[in-house]
Amino acid sequence: MLRDAAIPIEVLAADIDERGVEAKIDLADPGAVAGLLAREKAIATSALRPGRLVLGADQTLALGQRRFSKPPDRATARDQLKALRGHLHTLHSAVAIVRNGSPVFEHCAVARLTMRAFSDAFLEAYLDAAGHAVTASVGAYQVEGVGVQLFERIEGDHSTILGLPLLPVLDALRREGVLSE
């Protein structure tokens, strides 16, 4: 998304243990968890790029009080999608921008998505069509592809659903002097 917005970026993987970070805290709020993980990713990577702005992002998915993680395999993806089927869930997309290990911007946006009550046969066809992509995202779907067929209603900014609340990020980059006013 940043490249598509004509922002030059360097992509570095954050070397943090996400589940380990979560285990050390007592946060029930999915937005707070996403914010913490985004911040920890940015801080860890900031050490590799002194003086530069570093952006970290994370996304959590919640169905009521139940929080979901990226499914490790097709069977777990199937179970998650069965749990989400016919229900409204929320995505919390958080971003943190840091310089020299100190946050200069943090934001968390929310989207609400309602999955339709699809059949088991449709679910299996979806899993076949999506392939390994079901393990690449927290909800076992990507709305920018075949995953959009899972839904009957989507409320929220498209970039938030994709995992990065882009407009607030652009605004923060303007305030930091990276982009023109």
VODO-632880 format. One record per atom (N, C-alpha, C): residue number from 1; residue in one letter; x, y, z. Coordinates in steps of 0.1 Angstrom, whole numbers. Layout:
<atoms>
[atom NUM, 'A', [X, Y, Z]] ...
</atoms>
This chain:
<atoms>
[atom 1, 'M', [8, -12, 0]] [atom 1, 'M', [0, 0, 0]] [atom 1, 'M', [9, 13, 0]] [atom 2, 'L', [19, 12, 8]] [atom 2, 'L', [28, 24, 8]] [atom 2, 'L', [35, 26, -5]] [atom 3, 'R', [40, 16, -11]] [atom 3, 'R', [46, 17, -25]] [atom 3, 'R', [35, 22, -35]] [atom 4, 'D', [23, 17, -34]] [atom 4, 'D', [13, 22, -43]] [atom 4, 'D', [10, 37, -41]] [atom 5, 'A', [12, 42, -29]] [atom 5, 'A', [10, 56, -26]] [atom 5, 'A', [22, 64, -29]] [atom 6, 'A', [32, 58, -36]] [atom 6, 'A', [44, 65, -40]] [atom 6, 'A', [53, 69, -29]] [atom 7, 'I', [53, 61, -18]] [atom 7, 'I', [62, 63, -7]] [atom 7, 'I', [73, 53, -7]] [atom 8, 'P', [86, 57, -8]] [atom 8, 'P', [97, 48, -9]] [atom 8, 'P', [98, 41, 5]] [atom 9, 'I', [100, 28, 5]] [atom 9, 'I', [101, 21, 17]] [atom 9, 'I', [112, 10, 16]] [atom 10, 'E', [116, 6, 27]] [atom 10, 'E', [125, -6, 28]] [atom 10, 'E', [118, -16, 38]] [atom 11, 'V', [116, -28, 34]] [atom 11, 'V', [109, -38, 42]] [atom 11, 'V', [119, -46, 49]] [atom 12, 'L', [117, -46, 63]] [atom 12, 'L', [125, -55, 71]] [atom 12, 'L', [115, -62, 80]] [atom 13, 'A', [118, -75, 82]] [atom 13, 'A', [110, -83, 91]] [atom 13, 'A', [114, -80, 106]] [atom 14, 'A', [104, -78, 114]] [atom 14, 'A', [106, -75, 128]] [atom 14, 'A', [109, -88, 135]] [atom 15, 'D', [120, -88, 142]] [atom 15, 'D', [125, -100, 149]] [atom 15, 'D', [119, -100, 164]] [atom 16, 'I', [106, -103, 165]] [atom 16, 'I', [100, -104, 178]] [atom 16, 'I', [92, -117, 178]] [atom 17, 'D', [90, -122, 190]] [atom 17, 'D', [81, -134, 192]] [atom 17, 'D', [68, -128, 196]] [atom 18, 'E', [58, -127, 187]] [atom 18, 'E', [45, -121, 190]] [atom 18, 'E', [38, -128, 201]] [atom 19, 'R', [37, -141, 200]] [atom 19, 'R', [30, -149, 211]] [atom 19, 'R', [37, -147, 224]] [atom 20, 'G', [51, -146, 224]] [atom 20, 'G', [58, -143, 237]] [atom 20, 'G', [55, -130, 242]] [atom 21, 'V', [54, -119, 234]] [atom 21, 'V', [51, -106, 238]] [atom 21, 'V', [37, -106, 244]] [atom 22, 'E', [27, -113, 238]] [atom 22, 'E', [14, -114, 243]] [atom 22, 'E', [13, -121, 256]] [atom 23, 'A', [21, -131, 258]] [atom 23, 'A', [21, -139, 270]] [atom 23, 'A', [26, -131, 282]] [atom 24, 'K', [34, -121, 280]] [atom 24, 'K', [40, -113, 291]] [atom 24, 'K', [31, -102, 296]] [atom 25, 'I', [19, -100, 289]] [atom 25, 'I', [10, -89, 293]] [atom 25, 'I', [-3, -94, 296]] [atom 26, 'D', [-11, -86, 302]] [atom 26, 'D', [-25, -90, 305]] [atom 26, 'D', [-35, -80, 299]] [atom 27, 'L', [-35, -81, 285]] [atom 27, 'L', [-44, -72, 278]] [atom 27, 'L', [-55, -81, 272]] [atom 28, 'A', [-67, -77, 275]] [atom 28, 'A', [-79, -84, 269]] [atom 28, 'A', [-84, -77, 256]] [atom 29, 'D', [-81, -64, 256]] [atom 29, 'D', [-86, -56, 244]] [atom 29, 'D', [-78, -59, 232]] [atom 30, 'P', [-85, -64, 221]] [atom 30, 'P', [-78, -67, 209]] [atom 30, 'P', [-71, -55, 203]] [atom 31, 'G', [-76, -43, 204]] [atom 31, 'G', [-70, -31, 199]] [atom 31, 'G', [-57, -28, 206]] [atom 32, 'A', [-57, -30, 219]] [atom 32, 'A', [-45, -28, 227]] [atom 32, 'A', [-34, -38, 224]] [atom 33, 'V', [-38, -50, 221]] [atom 33, 'V', [-29, -61, 218]] [atom 33, 'V', [-22, -57, 204]] [atom 34, 'A', [-31, -53, 194]] [atom 34, 'A', [-26, -50, 181]] [atom 34, 'A', [-16, -38, 182]] [atom 35, 'G', [-20, -28, 191]] [atom 35, 'G', [-11, -16, 192]] [atom 35, 'G', [2, -20, 199]] [atom 36, 'L', [2, -28, 209]] [atom 36, 'L', [14, -32, 215]] [atom 36, 'L', [23, -40, 205]] [atom 37, 'L', [18, -49, 198]] [atom 37, 'L', [26, -57, 188]] [atom 37, 'L', [32, -47, 177]] [atom 38, 'A', [24, -38, 172]] [atom 38, 'A', [29, -29, 162]] [atom 38, 'A', [40, -20, 168]] [atom 39, 'R', [39, -16, 180]] [atom 39, 'R', [49, -8, 187]] [atom 39, 'R', [62, -16, 189]] [atom 40, 'E', [60, -28, 194]] [atom 40, 'E', [72, -37, 196]] [atom 40, 'E', [79, -40, 183]] [atom 41, 'K', [72, -42, 173]] [atom 41, 'K', [78, -45, 160]] [atom 41, 'K', [86, -33, 155]] [atom 42, 'A', [80, -21, 156]] [atom 42, 'A', [87, -9, 152]] [atom 42, 'A', [99, -6, 160]] [atom 43, 'I', [98, -8, 173]] [atom 43, 'I', [110, -5, 182]] [atom 43, 'I', [121, -15, 180]] [atom 44, 'A', [118, -27, 178]] [atom 44, 'A', [128, -37, 175]] [atom 44, 'A', [135, -34, 162]] [atom 45, 'T', [128, -31, 152]] [atom 45, 'T', [134, -28, 139]] [atom 45, 'T', [141, -14, 139]] [atom 46, 'S', [137, -5, 147]] [atom 46, 'S', [143, 8, 148]] [atom 46, 'S', [158, 7, 152]] [atom 47, 'A', [161, -3, 160]] [atom 47, 'A', [175, -4, 164]] [atom 47, 'A', [184, -7, 152]] [atom 48, 'L', [178, -13, 141]] [atom 48, 'L', [186, -16, 129]] [atom 48, 'L', [187, -4, 120]] [atom 49, 'R', [179, 7, 122]] [atom 49, 'R', [179, 18, 113]] [atom 49, 'R', [179, 31, 122]] [atom 50, 'P', [190, 34, 129]] [atom 50, 'P', [191, 46, 137]] [atom 50, 'P', [188, 59, 129]] [atom 51, 'G', [180, 68, 135]] [atom 51, 'G', [177, 81, 129]] [atom 51, 'G', [166, 80, 119]] [atom 52, 'R', [161, 69, 115]] [atom 52, 'R', [151, 68, 105]] [atom 52, 'R', [137, 65, 111]] [atom 53, 'L', [127, 69, 104]] [atom 53, 'L', [114, 65, 108]] [atom 53, 'L', [111, 50, 105]] [atom 54, 'V', [106, 43, 114]] [atom 54, 'V', [103, 29, 112]] [atom 54, 'V', [88, 27, 116]] [atom 55, 'L', [81, 20, 107]] [atom 55, 'L', [67, 17, 109]] [atom 55, 'L', [65, 2, 112]] [atom 56, 'G', [58, 0, 122]] [atom 56, 'G', [54, -14, 126]] [atom 56, 'G', [38, -15, 125]] [atom 57, 'A', [33, -26, 121]] [atom 57, 'A', [19, -28, 121]] [atom 57, 'A', [15, -41, 125]] [atom 58, 'D', [3, -42, 130]] [atom 58, 'D', [-3, -55, 134]] [atom 58, 'D', [-18, -55, 134]] [atom 59, 'Q', [-24, -66, 133]] [atom 59, 'Q', [-38, -67, 132]] [atom 59, 'Q', [-43, -79, 140]] [atom 60, 'T', [-54, -76, 148]] [atom 60, 'T', [-61, -87, 155]] [atom 60, 'T', [-75, -88, 150]] [atom 61, 'L', [-80, -100, 152]] [atom 61, 'L', [-94, -103, 149]] [atom 61, 'L', [-101, -108, 161]] [atom 62, 'A', [-113, -103, 164]] [atom 62, 'A', [-120, -108, 176]] [atom 62, 'A', [-135, -110, 172]] [atom 63, 'L', [-140, -121, 177]] [atom 63, 'L', [-154, -125, 176]] [atom 63, 'L', [-159, -125, 190]] [atom 64, 'G', [-165, -114, 194]] [atom 64, 'G', [-168, -112, 208]] [atom 64, 'G', [-156, -111, 216]] [atom 65, 'Q', [-154, -119, 227]] [atom 65, 'Q', [-142, -119, 235]] [atom 65, 'Q', [-132, -129, 230]] [atom 66, 'R', [-135, -137, 220]] [atom 66, 'R', [-125, -146, 214]] [atom 66, 'R', [-116, -140, 204]] [atom 67, 'R', [-103, -141, 206]] [atom 67, 'R', [-94, -135, 196]] [atom 67, 'R', [-87, -146, 188]] [atom 68, 'F', [-85, -143, 175]] [atom 68, 'F', [-80, -153, 166]] [atom 68, 'F', [-66, -149, 162]] [atom 69, 'S', [-57, -159, 159]] [atom 69, 'S', [-44, -157, 153]] [atom 69, 'S', [-44, -163, 139]] [atom 70, 'K', [-33, -160, 132]] [atom 70, 'K', [-31, -166, 119]] [atom 70, 'K', [-32, -182, 120]] [atom 71, 'P', [-40, -188, 112]] [atom 71, 'P', [-41, -203, 113]] [atom 71, 'P', [-28, -209, 108]] [atom 72, 'P', [-22, -219, 115]] [atom 72, 'P', [-10, -225, 110]] [atom 72, 'P', [-12, -235, 98]] [atom 73, 'D', [-25, -239, 96]] [atom 73, 'D', [-27, -249, 86]] [atom 73, 'D', [-42, -248, 82]] [atom 74, 'R', [-45, -256, 71]] [atom 74, 'R', [-58, -256, 65]] [atom 74, 'R', [-69, -260, 76]] [atom 75, 'A', [-66, -270, 84]] [atom 75, 'A', [-76, -275, 93]] [atom 75, 'A', [-80, -264, 103]] [atom 76, 'T', [-70, -257, 108]] [atom 76, 'T', [-73, -246, 117]] [atom 76, 'T', [-80, -235, 110]] [atom 77, 'A', [-76, -232, 98]] [atom 77, 'A', [-83, -222, 90]] [atom 77, 'A', [-98, -226, 89]] [atom 78, 'R', [-101, -238, 86]] [atom 78, 'R', [-114, -243, 85]] [atom 78, 'R', [-122, -241, 98]] [atom 79, 'D', [-116, -244, 109]] [atom 79, 'D', [-122, -243, 122]] [atom 79, 'D', [-125, -228, 125]] [atom 80, 'Q', [-116, -219, 121]] [atom 80, 'Q', [-118, -205, 124]] [atom 80, 'Q', [-129, -200, 115]] [atom 81, 'L', [-129, -203, 103]] [atom 81, 'L', [-140, -198, 94]] [atom 81, 'L', [-154, -204, 98]] [atom 82, 'K', [-154, -216, 103]] [atom 82, 'K', [-167, -221, 108]] [atom 82, 'K', [-172, -213, 120]] [atom 83, 'A', [-162, -209, 129]] [atom 83, 'A', [-166, -201, 140]] [atom 83, 'A', [-171, -187, 136]] [atom 84, 'L', [-165, -181, 125]] [atom 84, 'L', [-168, -168, 121]] [atom 84, 'L', [-181, -168, 112]] [atom 85, 'R', [-184, -179, 106]] [atom 85, 'R', [-195, -180, 97]] [atom 85, 'R', [-208, -175, 103]] [atom 86, 'G', [-215, -166, 96]] [atom 86, 'G', [-228, -161, 101]] [atom 86, 'G', [-227, -151, 112]] [atom 87, 'H', [-215, -146, 115]] [atom 87, 'H', [-213, -137, 126]] [atom 87, 'H', [-205, -124, 122]] [atom 88, 'L', [-207, -114, 130]] [atom 88, 'L', [-200, -102, 129]] [atom 88, 'L', [-187, -103, 137]] [atom 89, 'H', [-176, -99, 131]] [atom 89, 'H', [-163, -99, 139]] [atom 89, 'H', [-156, -85, 136]] [atom 90, 'T', [-147, -82, 144]] [atom 90, 'T', [-139, -70, 143]] [atom 90, 'T', [-125, -72, 140]] [atom 91, 'L', [-119, -63, 131]] [atom 91, 'L', [-105, -63, 129]] [atom 91, 'L', [-100, -50, 135]] [atom 92, 'H', [-89, -51, 143]] [atom 92, 'H', [-82, -40, 148]] [atom 92, 'H', [-69, -39, 141]] [atom 93, 'S', [-67, -28, 133]] [atom 93, 'S', [-54, -26, 126]] [atom 93, 'S', [-46, -15, 133]] [atom 94, 'A', [-35, -18, 138]] [atom 94, 'A', [-27, -9, 146]] [atom 94, 'A', [-14, -6, 138]] [atom 95, 'V', [-9, 6, 140]] [atom 95, 'V', [3, 11, 134]] [atom 95, 'V', [11, 19, 144]] [atom 96, 'A', [24, 18, 144]] [atom 96, 'A', [33, 26, 153]] [atom 96, 'A', [44, 31, 144]] [atom 97, 'I', [48, 43, 145]] [atom 97, 'I', [59, 49, 138]] [atom 97, 'I', [69, 53, 149]] [atom 98, 'V', [81, 49, 149]] [atom 98, 'V', [91, 52, 159]] [atom 98, 'V', [104, 57, 152]] [atom 99, 'R', [111, 65, 160]] [atom 99, 'R', [124, 70, 155]] [atom 99, 'R', [134, 68, 167]] [atom 100, 'N', [145, 61, 165]] [atom 100, 'N', [154, 58, 176]] [atom 100, 'N', [148, 51, 188]] [atom 101, 'G', [139, 42, 185]] [atom 101, 'G', [132, 35, 196]] [atom 101, 'G', [121, 42, 203]] [atom 102, 'S', [118, 55, 199]] [atom 102, 'S', [107, 62, 206]] [atom 102, 'S', [96, 64, 197]] [atom 103, 'P', [84, 61, 201]] [atom 103, 'P', [72, 63, 193]] [atom 103, 'P', [69, 78, 190]] [atom 104, 'V', [66, 81, 177]] [atom 104, 'V', [62, 94, 173]] [atom 104, 'V', [48, 94, 168]] [atom 105, 'F', [42, 82, 166]] [atom 105, 'F', [28, 81, 162]] [atom 105, 'F', [23, 67, 164]] [atom 106, 'E', [11, 66, 170]] [atom 106, 'E', [4, 53, 172]] [atom 106, 'E', [-11, 55, 169]] [atom 107, 'H', [-16, 45, 162]] [atom 107, 'H', [-30, 46, 158]] [atom 107, 'H', [-36, 32, 157]] [atom 108, 'C', [-48, 30, 161]] [atom 108, 'C', [-55, 18, 159]] [atom 108, 'C', [-69, 21, 152]] [atom 109, 'A', [-72, 14, 141]] [atom 109, 'A', [-85, 16, 134]] [atom 109, 'A', [-92, 3, 135]] [atom 110, 'V', [-106, 4, 134]] [atom 110, 'V', [-114, -8, 136]] [atom 110, 'V', [-123, -9, 123]] [atom 111, 'A', [-124, -22, 119]] [atom 111, 'A', [-134, -25, 108]] [atom 111, 'A', [-143, -36, 113]] [atom 112, 'R', [-155, -37, 109]] [atom 112, 'R', [-165, -47, 113]] [atom 112, 'R', [-169, -55, 100]] [atom 113, 'L', [-168, -68, 101]] [atom 113, 'L', [-171, -76, 89]] [atom 113, 'L', [-181, -87, 94]] [atom 114, 'T', [-191, -89, 85]] [atom 114, 'T', [-201, -99, 88]] [atom 114, 'T', [-200, -110, 77]] [atom 115, 'M', [-196, -122, 82]] [atom 115, 'M', [-195, -133, 73]] [atom 115, 'M', [-209, -139, 70]] [atom 116, 'R', [-212, -143, 58]] [atom 116, 'R', [-224, -149, 55]] [atom 116, 'R', [-225, -163, 60]] [atom 117, 'A', [-237, -169, 60]] [atom 117, 'A', [-238, -183, 65]] [atom 117, 'A', [-236, -192, 54]] [atom 118, 'F', [-224, -194, 49]] [atom 118, 'F', [-221, -202, 38]] [atom 118, 'F', [-221, -217, 42]] [atom 119, 'S', [-223, -225, 31]] [atom 119, 'S', [-223, -240, 34]] [atom 119, 'S', [-210, -246, 36]] [atom 120, 'D', [-209, -258, 41]] [atom 120, 'D', [-197, -265, 43]] [atom 120, 'D', [-190, -268, 29]] [atom 121, 'A', [-199, -270, 19]] [atom 121, 'A', [-193, -273, 5]] [atom 121, 'A', [-187, -260, 0]] [atom 122, 'F', [-193, -249, 2]] [atom 122, 'F', [-186, -236, -2]] [atom 122, 'F', [-173, -234, 6]] [atom 123, 'L', [-173, -237, 18]] [atom 123, 'L', [-161, -235, 27]] [atom 123, 'L', [-150, -244, 21]] [atom 124, 'E', [-152, -256, 17]] [atom 124, 'E', [-142, -265, 12]] [atom 124, 'E', [-137, -259, -2]] [atom 125, 'A', [-146, -254, -10]] [atom 125, 'A', [-143, -249, -23]] [atom 125, 'A', [-134, -236, -21]] [atom 126, 'Y', [-138, -228, -11]] [atom 126, 'Y', [-130, -216, -8]] [atom 126, 'Y', [-116, -220, -4]] [atom 127, 'L', [-115, -229, 5]] [atom 127, 'L', [-102, -234, 10]] [atom 127, 'L', [-93, -239, -1]] [atom 128, 'D', [-99, -246, -11]] [atom 128, 'D', [-92, -251, -23]] [atom 128, 'D', [-87, -239, -31]] [atom 129, 'A', [-96, -229, -33]] [atom 129, 'A', [-93, -218, -42]] [atom 129, 'A', [-82, -209, -35]] [atom 130, 'A', [-83, -207, -23]] [atom 130, 'A', [-74, -198, -16]] [atom 130, 'A', [-61, -204, -13]] [atom 131, 'G', [-60, -217, -12]] [atom 131, 'G', [-48, -224, -10]] [atom 131, 'G', [-40, -220, 3]] [atom 132, 'H', [-27, -218, 1]] [atom 132, 'H', [-18, -215, 13]] [atom 132, 'H', [-21, -201, 18]] [atom 133, 'A', [-28, -193, 10]] [atom 133, 'A', [-31, -179, 15]] [atom 133, 'A', [-39, -179, 28]] [atom 134, 'V', [-46, -189, 30]] [atom 134, 'V', [-55, -190, 43]] [atom 134, 'V', [-46, -189, 55]] [atom 135, 'T', [-33, -192, 54]] [atom 135, 'T', [-25, -192, 66]] [atom 135, 'T', [-17, -179, 67]] [atom 136, 'A', [-19, -170, 58]] [atom 136, 'A', [-12, -157, 57]] [atom 136, 'A', [-19, -145, 64]] [atom 137, 'S', [-31, -147, 68]] [atom 137, 'S', [-38, -136, 75]] [atom 137, 'S', [-46, -141, 87]] [atom 138, 'V', [-48, -132, 96]] [atom 138, 'V', [-54, -135, 109]] [atom 138, 'V', [-68, -142, 107]] [atom 139, 'G', [-76, -138, 97]] [atom 139, 'G', [-89, -144, 95]] [atom 139, 'G', [-90, -155, 86]] [atom 140, 'A', [-79, -159, 80]] [atom 140, 'A', [-79, -170, 70]] [atom 140, 'A', [-86, -165, 57]] [atom 141, 'Y', [-86, -152, 55]] [atom 141, 'Y', [-92, -147, 42]] [atom 141, 'Y', [-84, -134, 38]] [atom 142, 'Q', [-85, -131, 26]] [atom 142, 'Q', [-81, -118, 20]] [atom 142, 'Q', [-93, -112, 12]] [atom 143, 'V', [-98, -101, 17]] [atom 143, 'V', [-110, -95, 10]] [atom 143, 'V', [-106, -90, -4]] [atom 144, 'E', [-93, -88, -7]] [atom 144, 'E', [-89, -83, -20]] [atom 144, 'E', [-89, -95, -30]] [atom 145, 'G', [-92, -106, -26]] [atom 145, 'G', [-93, -118, -35]] [atom 145, 'G', [-105, -126, -33]] [atom 146, 'V', [-104, -139, -34]] [atom 146, 'V', [-116, -148, -34]] [atom 146, 'V', [-122, -147, -20]] [atom 147, 'G', [-115, -143, -10]] [atom 147, 'G', [-121, -142, 4]] [atom 147, 'G', [-133, -132, 5]] [atom 148, 'V', [-134, -123, -4]] [atom 148, 'V', [-145, -114, -4]] [atom 148, 'V', [-159, -121, -5]] [atom 149, 'Q', [-158, -133, -11]] [atom 149, 'Q', [-171, -141, -12]] [atom 149, 'Q', [-176, -147, 1]] [atom 150, 'L', [-168, -146, 11]] [atom 150, 'L', [-172, -150, 25]] [atom 150, 'L', [-182, -141, 32]] [atom 151, 'F', [-183, -128, 27]] [atom 151, 'F', [-189, -118, 34]] [atom 151, 'F', [-203, -113, 29]] [atom 152, 'E', [-211, -109, 38]] [atom 152, 'E', [-224, -103, 34]] [atom 152, 'E', [-224, -88, 37]] [atom 153, 'R', [-215, -83, 46]] [atom 153, 'R', [-214, -69, 49]] [atom 153, 'R', [-200, -66, 55]] [atom 154, 'I', [-194, -55, 50]] [atom 154, 'I', [-181, -50, 54]] [atom 154, 'I', [-183, -35, 58]] [atom 155, 'E', [-179, -32, 70]] [atom 155, 'E', [-179, -18, 74]] [atom 155, 'E', [-165, -13, 79]] [atom 156, 'G', [-160, -3, 72]] [atom 156, 'G', [-147, 2, 76]] [atom 156, 'G', [-138, 5, 64]] [atom 157, 'D', [-128, 12, 67]] [atom 157, 'D', [-119, 16, 56]] [atom 157, 'D', [-112, 4, 50]] [atom 158, 'H', [-111, 4, 37]] [atom 158, 'H', [-105, -7, 30]] [atom 158, 'H', [-90, -10, 35]] [atom 159, 'S', [-82, 1, 37]] [atom 159, 'S', [-68, -1, 41]] [atom 159, 'S', [-68, -7, 55]] [atom 160, 'T', [-77, -3, 63]] [atom 160, 'T', [-78, -9, 77]] [atom 160, 'T', [-80, -24, 76]] [atom 161, 'I', [-89, -28, 67]] [atom 161, 'I', [-92, -42, 65]] [atom 161, 'I', [-80, -50, 60]] [atom 162, 'L', [-72, -43, 51]] [atom 162, 'L', [-60, -49, 46]] [atom 162, 'L', [-48, -49, 56]] [atom 163, 'G', [-50, -42, 67]] [atom 163, 'G', [-40, -43, 78]] [atom 163, 'G', [-32, -31, 81]] [atom 164, 'L', [-34, -20, 74]] [atom 164, 'L', [-27, -7, 76]] [atom 164, 'L', [-36, 5, 74]] [atom 165, 'P', [-40, 12, 85]] [atom 165, 'P', [-48, 24, 83]] [atom 165, 'P', [-40, 35, 76]] [atom 166, 'L', [-41, 34, 63]] [atom 166, 'L', [-32, 42, 54]] [atom 166, 'L', [-34, 57, 56]] [atom 167, 'L', [-46, 63, 56]] [atom 167, 'L', [-48, 77, 57]] [atom 167, 'L', [-42, 83, 69]] [atom 168, 'P', [-44, 77, 81]] [atom 168, 'P', [-37, 83, 93]] [atom 168, 'P', [-22, 82, 92]] [atom 169, 'V', [-17, 71, 86]] [atom 169, 'V', [-2, 70, 84]] [atom 169, 'V', [3, 81, 75]] [atom 170, 'L', [-4, 84, 64]] [atom 170, 'L', [0, 95, 55]] [atom 170, 'L', [0, 108, 62]] [atom 171, 'D', [-10, 110, 70]] [atom 171, 'D', [-10, 123, 78]] [atom 171, 'D', [2, 124, 88]] [atom 172, 'A', [5, 113, 94]] [atom 172, 'A', [16, 113, 104]] [atom 172, 'A', [29, 115, 96]] [atom 173, 'L', [31, 110, 84]] [atom 173, 'L', [43, 112, 76]] [atom 173, 'L', [44, 126, 72]] [atom 174, 'R', [33, 133, 69]] [atom 174, 'R', [33, 147, 66]] [atom 174, 'R', [38, 155, 78]] [atom 175, 'R', [32, 152, 90]] [atom 175, 'R', [36, 159, 102]] [atom 175, 'R', [51, 157, 105]] [atom 176, 'E', [57, 145, 102]] [atom 176, 'E', [71, 143, 104]] [atom 176, 'E', [80, 148, 93]] [atom 177, 'G', [74, 155, 83]] [atom 177, 'G', [81, 161, 72]] [atom 177, 'G', [86, 152, 61]] [atom 178, 'V', [81, 140, 61]] [atom 178, 'V', [85, 130, 51]] [atom 178, 'V', [77, 133, 38]] [atom 179, 'L', [65, 137, 39]] [atom 179, 'L', [56, 140, 28]] [atom 179, 'L', [53, 155, 27]] [atom 180, 'S', [50, 160, 16]] [atom 180, 'S', [47, 174, 14]] [atom 180, 'S', [33, 177, 20]] [atom 181, 'E', [32, 189, 25]] [atom 181, 'E', [19, 193, 31]] [atom 181, 'E', [9, 195, 20]] 
</atoms>
